[in-house]
Amino acid sequence: MPSQPRVIIYTDGACDPNPGPGGWAALLRFGNHEKTLSGSDPATTNNRMELTAAIQALNALKRPSRVELYTDSEYLKKGITEWLPNWRARNWRRKGGSLANVDLWQELDRTMQTHDIRWHWVKAHASDRDNQRVDRLARQAIGGRR
């Protein structure tokens, strides 16, 4: 069986104001190949755009892959790496009640199943050039407003 390709992904979401018009972006890197994706929503939240960026990036992969996914969203990183098992066990509810963005969390959960993903948090608006790049692309997707 051939080994899975290794893909590096950077994602970001933006909303201005929050809630309001939003944009998302992703950078996918496989060897020397690079692809950027972006999109927008006229009425959304920053958290929904962060989740959408990850979903769209993973959906763009043509086959099961080993993924290093970088995000500046603690909501996304902690949701996936810490909170998700409990949400599943509680039938997609939080301990205190309903789960915000449950539709996107469930879609992300399904999308992740075919990949081996390591999640990484990076500080926003710091020295990571790829994180800065997806931030610019996400903001451009909503018209470059800041």
C-alpha positions as MATLAB code, in Angstrom:
seq = 'MPSQPRVIIYTDGACDPNPGPGGWAALLRFGNHEKTLSGSDPATTNNRMELTAAIQALNALKRPSRVELYTDSEYLKKGITEWLPNWRARNWRRKGGSLANVDLWQELDRTMQTHDIRWHWVKAHASDRDNQRVDRLARQAIGGRR';
ca = [
       0.000    0.000    0.000;
       1.537    3.362   -0.979;
       2.136    5.830    1.800;
      -0.230    8.749    2.214;
       0.917   12.088    0.806;
       1.987   14.686    3.364;
       0.089   17.961    3.028;
       0.643   21.160    4.993;
      -2.442   23.336    5.417;
      -2.858   26.823    6.858;
      -6.384   28.105    7.460;
      -7.961   31.325    8.653;
     -11.347   32.947    8.982;
     -12.313   36.590    9.323;
     -15.460   38.541   10.010;
     -15.906   42.329    9.947;
     -17.813   43.130   12.079;
     -18.374   39.941   14.045;
     -21.100   38.842   13.345;
     -21.325   40.241    9.835;
     -19.768   39.617    6.426;
     -17.080   36.960    6.652;
     -14.322   35.343    4.657;
     -12.200   32.224    4.924;
      -8.988   31.086    3.287;
      -6.708   28.077    3.129;
      -3.240   27.400    1.812;
      -2.437   23.800    0.865;
       1.140   22.728    0.208;
       2.149   19.329   -1.183;
       5.845   19.100   -2.031;
       6.565   21.951   -4.450;
       2.880   22.414   -5.266;
       0.735   25.054   -3.638;
      -2.954   25.905   -3.842;
      -4.982   28.656   -2.190;
      -8.712   28.585   -1.580;
     -11.028   31.276   -0.273;
     -14.672   32.183   -0.014;
     -17.110   34.413    1.786;
     -20.478   34.565    3.490;
     -22.513   37.784    3.706;
     -23.808   37.076    7.232;
     -21.764   34.866    9.535;
     -19.363   34.778   12.489;
     -15.609   34.494   12.767;
     -15.889   31.031   14.329;
     -18.011   29.758   11.428;
     -15.417   31.070    8.982;
     -12.582   29.326   10.893;
     -14.486   26.029   10.709;
     -15.379   26.549    7.056;
     -11.733   27.147    6.138;
     -10.701   23.819    7.666;
     -13.605   21.944    6.054;
     -12.950   23.389    2.603;
      -9.214   22.703    2.828;
      -9.732   19.068    3.800;
     -12.446   18.618    1.159;
      -9.959   19.825   -1.465;
      -7.678   16.840   -0.828;
      -8.117   14.273   -3.580;
      -7.096   11.254   -1.491;
      -6.437   10.303    2.136;
      -3.448   12.287    3.376;
      -1.188   12.922    6.329;
      -2.024   16.525    7.178;
      -0.280   19.130    9.283;
      -3.009   21.730    9.777;
      -2.105   25.145   11.205;
      -4.703   27.540   12.591;
      -4.639   30.660   14.729;
      -8.083   29.780   16.100;
      -8.011   28.325   19.595;
     -11.738   27.631   19.153;
     -10.998   25.359   16.185;
      -7.901   23.695   17.663;
      -9.399   23.050   21.109;
     -12.721   22.019   19.615;
     -11.058   19.306   17.566;
      -8.358   18.170   19.973;
     -10.125   18.555   23.338;
     -13.901   19.010   23.156;
     -15.037   16.886   20.203;
     -15.059   13.466   21.939;
     -17.358   14.788   24.677;
     -19.672   16.457   22.161;
     -19.993   13.170   20.293;
     -20.656   11.287   23.553;
     -23.384   13.809   24.464;
     -25.071   13.557   21.039;
     -23.508   16.830   19.844;
     -24.359   18.861   22.911;
     -22.196   20.694   25.403;
     -22.427   19.914   29.091;
     -24.402   23.121   29.565;
     -26.759   22.719   26.598;
     -26.766   23.239   22.852;
     -23.598   23.391   20.796;
     -22.958   26.452   18.623;
     -22.074   25.694   14.992;
     -23.047   22.045   15.422;
     -23.652   21.701   11.665;
     -20.060   22.684   10.882;
     -18.531   20.653   13.720;
     -20.351   17.557   12.438;
     -19.249   18.251    8.864;
     -15.651   18.739    9.979;
     -15.803   15.533   12.005;
     -16.961   13.599    8.913;
     -14.390   15.283    6.671;
     -11.504   14.424    9.001;
     -12.201   10.685    9.030;
     -10.236    9.875    5.860;
      -7.116   11.773    6.866;
      -4.404   11.520    9.503;
      -4.382   15.078   10.869;
      -2.075   16.787   13.342;
      -3.494   20.113   14.510;
      -1.219   23.039   15.336;
      -2.008   26.435   16.821;
      -0.020   29.485   15.686;
      -0.207   32.966   17.125;
      -2.296   35.293   14.954;
      -0.734   38.383   13.380;
       2.749   37.304   14.459;
       5.782   36.214   12.464;
       4.320   33.175   10.673;
       4.284   34.184    6.987;
       1.817   31.525    5.893;
      -0.604   32.471    8.667;
      -0.315   36.109    7.618;
      -0.964   35.082    4.027;
      -4.206   33.234    4.765;
      -5.302   36.107    7.003;
      -4.888   38.500    4.052;
      -6.756   36.136    1.731;
      -9.642   35.717    4.198;
      -9.929   39.489    4.600;
      -9.772   40.005    0.841;
     -12.633   37.536    0.506;
     -14.827   39.961    2.488;
     -13.589   42.985    0.583;
     -10.359   43.691    2.467;
     -12.130   45.547    5.272;
     -10.471   45.539    8.648;
];
